[in-house]
Amino acid sequence: MSEIKTLEIPKWGLSMEEGTIAQWLIQAGEQFSKGQEICEIETTKIVNVLEAPFDSTLRKIIANNGDTLVVGGIIAICADAQVSDAEIDAFAQSLAGAPIVNESKTVEVVSEKQTATQPETKTQAVPKQNRTEQVSKAVAQNGYVIPAALQGYQHVEDVFATPHALKLAEKHQVNLALVSGSGRGGRISVQDIQTAVQAAGGSWPDIRQQPSGKVAKSKADDSQVLATPVARRLAKQWGINLHDCRASGSRGRICKEDVEAVYQRENPASAQNSADVMLTETAKVTTITMNGMRKAIASRLQAAKRNAPHFRLTVNLNVDAIQGLRQQINATVPQVKLSINDMLIKAAAAALIKVPQVNVQFDEENQQILQFDQADISVAVAIENGLITPIIKAANTKSLAQISNDMRDLATRAKTGKLAPDEFQGGSFSISNLGMLGVQQFDAIINPPQGAILALGAAEKRAIVENESIVIRQMVTATLSCDHRVIDGALGAQFLAAFKQFVENPALILV
């Protein structure tokens, strides 16, 4: 017999834990060769193509488009045409862990589960073949179906049950002698009756949905009850006695909300209809399921805020000189189109080499600081599904033109989901720039396991004082967020001072 093989979710990158089938590129029954593209798999950051690791025929697809599986999860079964469909089905069934059980077995399993998780009752579980007969003889009213095996209420003085349970048992003719109590001292509650009835094949509405008795309305004179004018007017309009309202307002007065609470309690249907109308008129709520990337961002940044003690340092940068250099290069070298972000990346790389103690990652598990000799700068890029941080590797060794080209290429491939894992995982430092969106200043959350992130605002003209005179300069506000476990305040200040020096004297980043 030919060998049966499987295709699994691969592990692309150290942090990958699961993948979602984005699209199958071949169909069941098609032959494929080694290296052929089989399907597209979406991870938390990218969409990659799975290439066939061997020659075979796709016989059965296990995971359909949109299904999410953990790394190593089987997505398809492959085998040559000589393998019968029956063998494929048997193999697929074995992957599920156990043969499919029939209906009677399913009923037995459910019965066992109920016995294990619910309080034990004196009533034996009713076999499936007898349940139809039992229910046919049951007493049914208002959603309550009491099996014949539990019928026959008898008033017994020594039955230990709550008053509510006694009242309901009498009303629905439940024999409490056949019900075991789970309360203190074996006291029978309404929950115990519900459990016994359901275990015997009957029906008992959920306790939370049972209507409670109405509270008798007060008829006393309420003219002297302290209440706000609005509350008194509403009470008169709705026929509510103020003695029936609790006083939660100032100086012990009944307020509007207190009267509304009584009205909603006495008129649940009207109150719900009013709420529904109000919701329809004022808002339309759309539920958006979080995709894998959004979940990963939420998890990582929550962990960063929880585990890393953030502190922040802010500095204002005069960018007149660096803007002038950028414009000069763009005008002189036609094939180069530098942005101010490219220039600031280069300046940050130079500052990291000058202050290498900031160019670090924190290995939390081993309690170690990893210091790097190259500035691998992660740059935040907004994409449709969230945020990704492609890395300008060894930015300190690259020219401004190389940084510009790399940044343009990485951003383009990031937005199409074509980045390789090592192009966005890792990095020794991060930059987040919202200046192009007009944001003047903001704080960024550290991208673990890195030790710091630099938040850059917009370049704008501001009035500043130079040599006792007020002048207009293009300024950018930069905020450095640091992990205090590995970077102290003085060290962060040293980095910002070096960064400011390179930005305001841009000739230094060219040599």
Disulfide bonds with the S-S distance in Angstrom:
none
